[in-house]
């Protein structure tokens, strides 16, 4: 409601609106617009007063408001030629680009924007070119209007204008523009300024994706190979990327000795981005002989001194690929003095160890995590090379969680008779960490040292005693459970440790509630029952509470342990084994448990000689292999080495597991 009052007096006429400008709008804070009010936020749903779904005058009001803004810009652009203030001109253009960025359709200003392109201000030209490229796909007819202007600017005396015009002309990506694009592109490749040439190279790639037939007719492919000798390294870098993408179906650009040595001799001229482009070519190239391979390594050696982690890792991959190509393999008719692939790989890892460890310690957490993945892969490739740097992999208090986990896993692989005591002591300190996962990984790493035998003489007993001490950490349930599981793994691999771990088992059974830990303790009681006086009685209490056990793994472990203990102490176990078999055969909660109990029952009943049943059951529980089949990842490690310096190392899986087959670029060696 507006009330207009006219006061007749000698004073000038005054007009007052309601509410006055200095009065707060009812329903909103002082001086602030409310939804639905003049100049305020549009009400939700487009209806007046913020009522959703009810059309009203506010719909057209705000639509007209947008139209008014575009019309206002049109008026400003029409006075653009007469405006002398450079900053005001830029502000007008910025406003147009801002509206375009917000999603407002300002294509109606196309004609006015075309008139504004005739300027010497490079900033304004950039914004006009951006406007043209943005509306080229949706308004192809309007985009054709600017063709002559762009072609004309491609011959401008300013190289920046030539480059920008050419980039914009190629970015229109309209099939009907091919005939206007070919000739400016060809001229740009011979331009005297490097910026225009490298822009022209990228324009060739856009033309290739737009019309491959015209691209082949223009013979741009041969021109790109010739431009690899361009004096400007940025132009050469663009040529490499364009050739690799154009020839992606055959694995990338063609390589030979002349091309490789030319690029490597100039590698110090390239930017970090260009160095990576050159280094990515080397794994695809096979040196003609050992001398050429060592020559390439010598040319790449200075790259290891750079602070760019990407360049260092790419150099490592290049070194390893050359070592694989020129190294002697079994059955080769080479000189006996020729180094083998394994010998060259060890020399390569020894050379890159120092720069890699330095980058791990000095980089950001994200970079350190990726580099730790690469270090882990190299440790698997050449065990023992990184052992003397084990302190660099100690966990720091400030390390993020994922870095701590990676370091602990690596520490177990760096253990040898000299380093194992320090590493085990370090892992022992981390067991009680507040991070439950970290504590579990630390326990598993200690067990891996004992199982691998890398700790030397006495390491198995020492680690076994540490794990026994962890069984008494009653306040940290996950540690006691993990320690029990670790002890079970040790006993399966090495029975000589039974006397070391047997004493605290009955006591641990009382307070370990985790199913995995409880099942492991029960298994150990069955294995070490000969040395533990109270073992049958501890198991009998569990059998009495059989109906309260919910986890099937605990029941299965109880059945196996009781049967195993029966053969060593039959008088004490006979009656409780009968009760357990009766309950297990009637238990339908687990098919595996039911079938196992039935098998034990029928075997014991049908065998007149208990030693026959003992030999069958004991052999089924013994572990004769050094590792389980699912733990053997040698095939995966070999595949990952072929994909070194890719996401496969970080994800620890092959590319087909996370990349669609049609997007995988074949790796072809030349």
N, C-alpha and C positions, 0 to 999 in steps of 0.2 A: 504494500500500500504506500503510495507516495502522496504527500500533501504539499501542494505548492501554494504558498501565500504571497500575494503581491501587496506591498505596503506603499501607499501613495503618500509621498512627502517630497520635500525638496532634495532629499538624499537620493543617491542612485538606487535603482531597483535591486532588491536582494531576493535571491531564490534559495529556499531551504528544502532539503529532502529529508525523508525519514527512513532510517535513523540518521542522525547527523554523523559526520565523519569521525568526530571525537567521542561518540557514544558507543559502548559495546553492543554487539548484536545479541539479542536475547537467545539463550541456549548455547552460547559459545564463550570462550574466554575473551577477555578484553583485547580488542584490536585484531582478533583472529577470525578468519572466515570459517563458516560452518558448512557442512555438506548441504548442497541445495541452495546456498545463498549466493548473491551476486559476487562473482570473482572467486568463488570458493571451489571446493572439490566436488566433482559430479557425484550425485547420490548413487549408491549401489543399485544395479539393475536398470538404471536409466530413468526411473520414475521420479516424480517430484517429491521432495521431502524425504528422500532416501527409502521410499517404499519399493521393493523389488518387483519387477514385472509390470509396473503400471506406466505406460507411456505418457509423456506430458511435454510441456513446452521446453523443459530443460534439455531433452534430447536434441532438439533442433538448435537450442541455444549454444550448446557446447560444440555441436557439429559446425555451426556457423562461426563459432570462435576459432576453430582450426582453419576454416576457409579464410577467415579474416587474417590469420597469421600468414598464410601463404600469399594472400593478396598484398599484404603489407610488404613481404619480401620482394614481390614482383615490382612494387613501386620503388623500393630501394634499388633494385637491380637496374631499373630503367634510368635512374639517375647515376648509375655506376660510372658511365663515361665522363660525366661532368664533374664527378667528385675528385678533388685534388689531394685530399688527405689519405695517404697510403694506409694508415692504421684503420681508418673507418672502412676502407674497401675490404681489408682483411677481415674485419669484424662481421661485415655482411656475409662474406663467404663462409666464415666459421659458423654463422647462424644457420645457413642453408645446410651445411654438412651435419650440424648438430641435429637438425630436424630429420634429416635423412637417416642418421644413426638411430634415432628414436623410433623409426618405423613410419614416420609421416610421409606420405606420398608427395614429393615435391617435383615430380616429373613434369608438371605444368610449367615449371620455370626453365625448361630445357632451352627454349629459344633465347631467353635472356642470358642464360649461362653461356651459350655459344658466343654471344656478343662480348662477354667478359673475358673470353680466352685470349683476345688480342691485347696482351699486356706483357710488359717486361719484368713484372714482379714474379719471381720464381715460385714464391709461396702460394700466390693466387692461382698460378698455372697448375700447381700440384693439386689444389683442391678442386679445380674445374675438371682435371683429368680423372680424379677420383669419382666425381659426380657422373661423368660419362660412363666409366666402366661399371658403376653400380647399376645403372639403368639400361645397359646394353642388352642384357638377357630378356628383360621384361618389355622393353620398348625398342626392338630392333630397327623399326622404321626411323625412330628419332636418332638412333645411334649412327645410321648411315649419313645423316645430315652433317656430322662432324668429320667425315672421312677426309675431305679435301683439306680441312684445317690441320688435322693430325699429320697428313702426308706432307703438307707444307712445313710444319714445325720439325719434321724429321730432317729437313735441310737447313735448319736454323744455324746461325753462326755460333751460338752458345752450345757447347757439348752437353751441358746439363739438360737444356731444353730438347736437344735431339734425342738424348737417352730417354727422357720422360715421355716424349711424344711416341717414340717407338714402343716403349713398354705399354703405354695406354692403347696404342693401335693393336698390339698383339693380344692385349687383355680383353678386347671386345669379344673375341672368340665367336664370331659369327661366320658361318660357312660362306656367305656371299662377300665377305671381306678378304678372302684369300688372294684374289687378284690384285688388291691394293696393298697387300702385306709383303708379297714376295720380293718386289724390287727394293723397298726401303730396307728389308732385312739383308739383302745381298750387299747393299751399299754400306750398311752399318758394320759388316764384318771386315771391311777394309778401311774403316774410319781411323783417323789419326789419334783419337782419344780412347783410352782403355775402357772408360765407363760405357761408351756407346758400343764398343765391341762386345763386352761381357753381357750387356743388355740384349744385344742382337743374338748372342748364343742362347740365352734363355728364351728369346722369342722363337727360335727354331724349334725348341721343345714344344712350345704351345702350338705351333703350326703342325707339328707331327701328330699331336693328339687330336687336332681339329680335322686334318685331311691328310692321311698317309700317302695317298696317290700323288697329290701335288708335291708333297715332301720328297718323294722318290724322284719325280721329274726334275725337281730343282737341284738334285745331287748335293744336298746339304751335308750328307753323311761324310763324303770325301773331304769337303771343306773343313769339317770339324776336326778330322784327323790331321789336316795340315795346320790347323790353328793350335795344335798341341805345342808347336814351336813358337807361339806368340811370346814376345818379350815380357808381357805383363803376367805375373803369376795368377792374378785373380781371373783373367780370361781363361788360362789353362785349367784352373780349378772348375770353372763352369763347363768347359768342354768335357772334362772327365765325367762330371755328373750327368750331363746331357747324353753322352755316348752310352754310359752305363744304363740309363733308363730306356733309351731307344732300343738297345740291343739286350734288354733284360731276358728275353725269351731264350737267348743262346748263352746266358750267363754273364753278359756284360761286354764291354769294349774289347776289341782284339788287341793282343799284346805281343810284342816281340822284344828281342834284345835291345835294339836301337831305342825303342820307345821307353823301356824301363830305365836304361842307363841315363837317357836324357832327363827323365823326370827326377831320378834319384840324385843326379849331380846338381840339380837346381832346388833340391828339397829345402835348403836353408833359406831360399827366397820366399817360400810360401808362408801364408798365414797359418795359424793353428788349424783352421777349417780346411785349408788346402793340403796341409800335411796329412791329415786323416784321409783325405780323398786319395792321395798317392799311396799311403800305406795299405789301404784296403785292396789295392790292385796286386800287391806282392804275393799273397797266398794263392792267387790264381796262376801265377807264373812259375814255370819249372825251369830252373837254370840248366844250361846246356852241359855244364861240368862242375866239378868241385871248385875250381878256381873262380868261376863266375859266381857261384853261391857265396863263397867267402868274400868276394869283392862287394856284393850287395850288402852283406852283414857289416862290413867296414864302413860303407856309406851310411848305414842306418844307425851305427853306434852312437853318434852325437845326439840323436833324438832322445835317448834314454836320460839325458841330462836336463831335459826340459821339465817344467813344472806342470805341464798338461798331462793329466792322468790318462786321458783318452789316447794321446799319442804314444805314451809309454806302453799301454796295453796292446795297442795296434802293432807296435814294434815287436812286442813279445810274440804275438801271433805270427808275424812275418818271420821272425827267427825260427820258431818251431816248424813252420811250413817248409822253410829252406832246409832245416836239419832233416826233416822227413824225406825231402826230395833227393838230397845228395848223400845221405847216410847209407852205409853198407848194410844190406839185409842178408839173412841166412840164405845161402845158395847163390849169392852174387859172385861173378868171376872177376872180382876186383883184387887190387893189391892187398896183401894181408895187413899192411900198415894203415889202410884206409879206415877212418873212424866209423863205428856203427851208428845206427839211428839213436840207440840208447845213450851212447857216449856223447854224441853231439847234443842231445836233449839235456843231459846233465850239465854240460858246459854252458848251454844257453840259460838254464834256470839259475846256475851259479852266477852268471853275469847279471841277470836282471833282479837278483834277490835284493840287493841294497836299494836300488831306486824304488822297487815296489814296497818294501817295508817303510821307507821314508814317506811315501805318499799315503800309506795307510795311517801313519801316525800324525800326519799334518793336515789331512783333508777333513771335510765336513763329515757328519755322521752318515749321510746318505752315500757320499762317495766312498767312505771307509767300508761301509757294508758291502758295496759292489766289489771293491778291491779285495776284501776278505774272501769273497766267493771265488775270485780268480786265484788267490793264493792257495785256497783249499784245493782247487783243481790241480794246481802245479805241485802241491805236496803229494797228492795221489799219484801224479805222473812220475815224480822223482823223489821217493822217500829219502829222508836224511839230509837233504840240502838245506832246509830251513831250521834244522834242529838247534843250531847255535844261536838262533835269533828268538828262542822261545820266550824270553822275557818281554819282547815287544808285543806278545799276544796276551800278556797278563791283563786281567779285567781292571778297569779304572772305575772309581766310584761315580764319575761324571758320565760314563758311557751310557748311551741309551740301551734299552733292553735287548733289542735285536742285535746290537753290536756285542753285548756280553754273551749272548747265546752262541754267536758265531765263533767268538774267540775261545770259548770253553771247548767246543767241538774240535777246533783246530789244535788246541793244546794236547789233547790225547794222542794226536798223530805225530807230535814232535818229541815224544818220550823215547829215550834210549837209556842205557845203563847209567850214563852220567847225568842226564837231565831229569830222569824219572822222580827221584826223591823230592826235588824242588817243585815239580809240576804236581805231584800227588799232594804235597803239603798245601800248595795254592788252591787246588780243587777242594781239599778238606775244609778250608776256610770259607768257601763259597756254599757249602752244603746247607748251612743254617741261614742263608740269605732270606730276606722277607719275600722275595719272588719265588713262589713254589716251583714254577717251571724251571727256573735257574738252578734251584737245588737238585731237582731230579736229573737235569742234564749233567750236573757236576758229578753225581753218583755214577751215572752211566759212563761218563768219560773215564772215571777211575777204573771201572770194571773192564772197559775196553783195553786199557793199558795192561791189566792183568791177563786178559784172555789172549791178547796178541803176543804176549811174551816179550814185548819191547822194553820192559822195565829192567830186564836182567835178572840175575840170581837173587832170590829173596823178595822180589817185588810182589809175587803172588801172596806169600804169607803176610807181608806188611799191609797190603791192601785189604786182605781178608780180616786182619785184626781191626783195621779202621772201620770196616763195615760192621763188624761185631759191636764195636763201641757205639755206632749209630743206632743199633737196635734198642739201646737204652735211652734214646732221646724221646721219652714218652710224650713230651709236649709238642713235638713236631711230627705229626702223624705221617705226612707225605714222605719224610726222610726215612723213617723206620720202615715204611712199606717198600720204598724203592731199594733200601739196603737189603731187605729180605729177598726181593726179586733178584738183586745182583748176586747175593750169596748162592741162590739156587742155580743161577747161570754158571757160577764158578764151580760148583760141585758137579754139574753135568759134564763140564769140560775136564776137570781135574779132581779126582777123588782123594788125592793126597791131602787136601786141605780140610777134610772132615774133622780131624781132631782139634783144629784151630777154632772152628765155628760151632761145635756141638753144644758146649756148656750152656749158653744163654737161651737156647731155642725154646724150652718149655716155659720159661719166664716170659719170653716175647709173645708167645701164643696168647697170653692172657689179655694183653692190652693192645694188640694190633687188630684194628677193626676193618681196615681197607681190604676189600675182597682179594685184590692181587697179592698184597702182602701176606694176608692170612693163608692163602693157597700156597704161597712159597714156603712159609714156615711149616705147614703141614707136610709138604713134600720133603723138606729137609729132615723132619722128624722120622719119616719113613726111611730115608737114606742113611741117616746117622743113628738109627735106633739101637744098634749094637753097642754104641758107646754111651748112650744116654739111659740111665736107669729108669727114670720116670717117663720115658717116651710112651709106652703103652697106656699109662694112666692119663697122660695129657690128651692122647687121642680119644680115650674112652669118654672123657667129659664132652668132647666135641660130638661124638657119636650120640651121646644121650640127648644132646640138644639139636639133633639132626632136623627135627621138624621146624626149628626156628631159623635155619639157614636158608637164605633167599637166593644166594648166588650159586649158579650151577658149577662154576669153576672151582669153588671151595668144596662142593660135594664130590666132584670128580677127583680133586687132589686128595681128599680124605679117603676115598675108596682105594686109590692107587697106593697111598702111603700105608694104609692098614694091611693090604695084601702083601706089600713088600716087607713090612715088619713081621708078618706072620711067618715068613720063611726063616727069619733069624731068631724069633722068640715065639714059637708056636703055643706053648702052654698058656702064656699070658694073653695072647691075642685071639685064640680060637673062638671063644664065646662071643666076644664083641664083634669079630669079623662076621659070624653068622647073623647077628642082629643087623649089622650094617648091610649085608647083602640082601636080607629080607626087605629092608626099607628101600634100598636102591632099586631093586627089581620092581617094586610096586610104585616107584616114583615116576610119574609121567610128565614132569615139568621139563625134563631134558631127554631127548631121544638118545644122545650120545652117552649120557650117564646110564640110562636104562640098558642099552645094548652092552656097554662095558661090564656092568654088574652081572648081566646074564652070561657073558662070555667067561668071566672069572668063576662064576658058580659052576658052570658046566665043565670047565677045565679042571677045577679042583675035585669035582665029584667023579669025573670019568678017569682021572689019572691015578693009577694005583701007587705010582712012585712020585712023591712030592718034588723030587729034584727035577723031574721033567717039566712040571708046571713052573718051577722056579726059573729054569733056564729060559723058558719062553717069555715069562713076564719080565724078568730082569733085563733080558736083551732088548725088549721093546722099550724099556725106560732109559737104556744107556744111549749116549750120544757118541757115535763113532766118527762122524764127519767133523771137520774143523769149523764149519759154519752151515747154517741152513741155506737151502736153495734160494729162498727169497732175499737173503742177505747178499748174494753174489750180484754185484752191480758192475762187473768189469765191462760188459757190453755197453752199458749206458755211459760209463766213463769214457770209453773209446769214441762213442758217438759225440759226446760233449766236447772232446778235444777238437773234433772237426768243426765244431760251431763255437770255438773260443772267440771271445770278444763279441758275443751276442747275448740276447736275453735268455738263451737256453742255459747259460751258466748260472744266471740268477735264479731262474725258475727250476733248474735241475730237471729238465725234461726236453724231449726232442721238439723241433719246430712244428711238426705236424700236430702236436698236442695242443697248441694255442694259436696257430695260424691256419687259415683256410688254405686248402691245397692249391687253389688257383692264384693265391697271393705269394706263394713261396718261390723265390728266385733260385733257379738251379745254380749249383756251384760247379763251374767248369774250369779245369786247369788247362792252361795253354802252353 
